[in-house]
Amino acid sequence: MRRRTALRVVSAAVGGAVVPLSFAPAFAATGGRPEGPQKPTARWDFDERSGAVAREAVSGSAAPVDYVFNDARYKPDSDPVRRRGVQGRALYFDGYSTYVTAEGPGKLHLAGGMTIDVWIAPYAYEHGIDGKPQALVNQHDPGARTGFLLGLRRFGQIVFQLGFGTDLVEVKGDPGRPAAKGRWSHVAATYDPAAHQLRLYLDGRLIGTTVTPDKAPEPAPGEPLLIGKHNRPTLLNGEFHANMYMGLMDSLAIRPGALDDATAQREHAEKIAALPGHRVPRPDLTHHRSRFDGDRHRPQFHMLPPWHWMNEPHAPVYFKGKYHIFYQHDPLGPFWGQIHWGHAVSTDMVHWRDLPIALAPAADSAGPDGIWSGSACVDGDRGPVLFFTGGDDRLPYRQRTGIAVSTYQTDGDTDLPTWTMRSEPVTEAPANLPAGPGTAWAENFRDPFVWEEDGLWYQLVGSGIVDYDGAQVTRKHGGTALLYTARRPEGPWTYRGPLHWNDLAKVPEPGEVWELPVLLPLPGPRGRRTGKHILLICPWWEGFNPNAVKHTYYWIGTFDKREHRFVPDHEKPREFDFGEHFTGPSGFVTPDGRSVVFSITQDRRTEQQHAQSGWAHNAGMPVSVSLRQDGTLGVEPIAEAAGLRGTRLARVRHTSVAEVNRRLAAVSGDLLDIHAVIEPRGAQTITLAVRACADGTEETLLTYDTDERRFLIDRGRSSLDPDVRKGVHGGSVELDGGRLTLRVLLDRSMLEAYVNGTNSITSRIYPTREDATGLRLAADGGSARVVSLDVWRMNGAYDTPAAPAAYDPPRPADVDALPNHDFATGDLTGWTIVSGTTFSDANVTTRTDWGWGGPFYQAETEADPTGHHLWGFNPAGGGDGATGVLRSATVVLGGDGVIDLLVSGGNDPDRLYAAAVRASDGKVLAKTTGRSTEQYRRVVFDLSAHVGDRIYIEVVDQADGGWGHINVADVNVPVRRP
């Protein structure tokens, strides 16, 4: 049995279902006219300073606060985030994991009117996924049209819903008076049965009314009262609940009776008068990086956002002594969507400060549905101008480019914290825009790259070339970058045609569309002009492609400004990085003439791992690119990376491999800069092991093969976690004057290796053992000599010191495994088909994707590196229509009694599940189902109370409709040895 990383433990109750708390609100119709607002029947002040509860003041009951790090997987547990409130404390809702489950609104008589009031300070608005509001507080059943909800729609519009059985009535606040981001707003919603009205108030002023039916509202007492989470949230990617609030909340009260205009104004004035200085304080919505202290995989000296999800960094620009970088960012959680531009500033490109979000989707902008990638360029005295891809779902072609300017000319702030987006687009792709052998693919028009040269502005836009039959694409020719020119940033921009394109029939690697095109001059070895440029692109395909989001390609060539074309020196594109994590290039020319490329390092983790960690992806180390004397590309980390070095841990000169290892025995770390120069002297391979345990249980190998002239990374033993992607990657590299020069930057899960100044491997490793921090050097054959080897401990990229990584204690190792627990035999050996036809040997597969969507992310282990798994959907065996039951061998549960397994497929806990069953009486001890997605997620059963019982695993498929299948992999049962 492998030692396993500790996982969140799911209740062993059947199904693992969360049973709603019992509610006993005394709803009843009342006669007569409603009174004004009375004392609350429920109130949450959120004044707790610690712990995972929010106390309801009227009843004194403690409501649980769900939060991802209450029971953290990759770091020490920590409490939900709290900050100063309007009065006392306030609870910070993180947008995806924080919510309160309360015991109902107390003895509230809806027919006599109701009022909800609360202080909120939103950080970000949700897109409005599935047309649902971000819920502030709700206890409703939208299908039955019962109960109530107070929340926010797109761009902060306040709404209140109340169910009457036949109708779910909604009052919307004035869209011009939203709950503004970054400031406290007092929101009040009321139901007035006498006037048959719902009314909304913002800071004491009426902002919306609507008429209600002439009947009493109907409550939804069977639903939990949730604060910060929708009663019926949309599930994203099988893992994330949408329609959740993000920001601070304080003093939530639910009261009987109706609120009128005069009372609303008076109550708000009284609240303000009671505050110190009679002023509402400024909310502290800053995202503190300390939230992730101890995370064993989160990089410390690479640029990454303080919270949640990022994709490619872009728009690097230098202005008034500071470097600025922007990045794709979802502030509402560690998942793709609701794209904003994050912003950070630096004086050296390696030490960073977080700045407020620069750009966010806005109703009056060119990007109401997303602010996608772009670039920046300085426009004289007014400072940098941002060019972005604006998403607008109302348009037939939803992508166009827009522009934003800073407030620098008025405030003089060189941090450039505030930006204004222009409402008009800069460039758009009309239908039938001529492009080489066809027309530009108007539906794919994004990622502007802009620069100014000799008074002329140039803009590249990533796209593809296709043939159309009406609106239907009939042929795809290949990807391209469309070139525009203008005399000023706002335009008008003149279309000049494709800069360059790839013919899919001859050169398929760059894909059907080019994303993130970058054109940079290539300086020579000493910074001199060479007349050559590098054209970098990321390939994109319309359907699923196993090479998507893995590669960056480039050509070296000449930019012909007269013909507005790029002339490559080589037809075939070259791969920029040999790993599978470097992508999303952006670039600029520094004040001293260097061409510098930024990138995103995809972490290749599952959606579940993103949810459990609370963050996704980070930037790579910026690299300088140049043209070497032999005409090849030079690639090295920027010189400023050395400024992150701390203590030197090793300095070795002119010695043997054996002596180096003797010196390295005292060196360890997960934040390292390693520089080595080695003469192979007949050695067939030179290998540097990093993040290595003394016994080799976990290690990552960087190898140069002198016969094959290849540089490789082997992650086969990089992690004992079966859910971590592994494999071997590499490419061809020549020695430099008979020497191997190696530079390695090691940052927790991040690894960047640069060889001979010409090529790189960017990768991710996720060790599970605390002692996986060692270094070793090996040479196979010959008499290799180490010319030099230096190792430095690295400091963090941000103001606070890098926190030590935290690791879980090992799981019990004195146990056996369930026979064929991972289906590594390639069939159902050790399992019994109890009934039906849906399970057979043909269901056991090593497929990495399901053909129409994406990766399974099945387990990868040293014993089963190809990743066998049981795919319940067997097209040859009846697909979703087939049913059956599969059973493992019966074993005695041992160890700590904790079982874990991978599950995906349909969501039907009664007819579609994997279960742990007690053999003596057939009792189901725990079970789980899928989430209507094919990507696996790890589920854990805590059966410690059943250690010593004879059990078996049963996989049940009695569903024959859509999503009528279940997938299972890597079933880990600690088995007591005889």
Secondary structure, 3 states (H helix, E strand, C coil): CCCCCCCCCECCCHHHCCCCCCCCCCCCCCCCCCCCCCCCCEEECCCCCCCCEEEECCCCCEEEEECCCCCCCCCCCCCCCEEECCCCEEEEEECCCCEEEECCCCCCCHHHCEEEEEEEEECCCCCCHHHCCEEEEEEEECCCCEEEEEEECHHHCEEEEEECCCCEEEEECCCCCCCCCCCCEEEEEEEECCCCEEEEEECCEEEEEEECCCCCCCCCCCCCEEECCCCCCCEECCCEECCECEEEEEEEEEEECCCCHHHHHHHHHHHHHCCHHHCCCCCCCCCCHHHHCCCCCCCCCCCCCCCEEEEEEEEEEEECCEEEEEEEEECCCCCCCCCEEEEEEECCCCCCEEEEEEECCCCCCCCCCCEEEEEEEECHHHCEEEEEEEECCCCCCCEEEEEEEECHHHHCCCCCCCEEECCCCCECCCCCCEECCEEECCCCCEEEEEEEECCEEEEEEEEEEEEEECCEEEEEEEEEEEEEEECCCCCCCEEEEEEEECCCCCCCCCECEEEEEEEEECCCCCCCCCCCEEEEEEEECCCCCCCCCCCCEEEEEEEECCCCEEEECCCCCEECCCCCCEEEEEEEECCCCCEEEEEEECCCCCHHHHHHHCEECEECCCEEEEECCCCCEEEEECHHHHHHEEEEEEEEEEEEHHHHHHHHCCCECCEEEEEEEEECCCCCEEEEEEEECCCCCCCEEEEEECCCCEEEEECCCCCCCCCCCCCEEEEECCCECCEEEEEEEEECCEEEEEECCCEEEEEECCCCCCCCCEEEEEEECCCCEEEEEEEEEECCCCCCCCCCCCCCCCCCCCCECCCCCCCCCCCCCCCEEEEECCCCHHHEECCCECCCCCECCCCCCCCCCCCCEECCCCHHHCHHHCCEEEECCCEEECCCCEEEEEEEECCECCCEEEEEEECCCCCEEEEECCCCEEEEEEEEEECHHHCCCEEEEEEEECCCCCCCCEEEEEEECCECCC
